[in-house]
Amino acid sequence: MKILGIGVDIIKNDRIKTLIKKKSFVIRTFGKNEIKSSKKNINKVNYFAKRFAAKESFVKSLGTGFRDNLNLKDIEILNNSLGKPYFAITKKIDNFINKKFKVDKYNLLLSISDEKDYSIAFTILQTK
């Protein structure tokens, strides 16, 4: 396995607290599954802050940022049955990674965490 990219992002939760008051921000930034899952979560600020940081860490692992028609909403962070977060790989994401790195098989590893004031995410993109 070869590491193709890593990314990390940290965000002050108060920044997201202000932004998620605007429904348009939530709809523009988060996918349907993320929004649906947020309804089960008591601490919505930290829930959305961790996902925002994960989206930023993802594009940093690509080394591109948000460009070439890749948007925040295109990247969804879900949780498996044990609560482990993961990136939902869409055809758009898959094509983007395949084109940029010339690989067919890859792993995206994600770790997210939060405290009262901050949320952080770390992403590793590696070949299989």
Secondary structure, 3 states (H helix, E strand, C coil): CCEEEEEEEEEEHHHHHHHCCCHHHHHHHCCHHHHHHHCCCCCHHHHHHHHHHHHHHHHHHHCCCCCCCCCHHHCEEEECCCCCEEEECCHHHHHHHHHHHCCCCEEEEEEEEECCCEEEEEEEEEEC
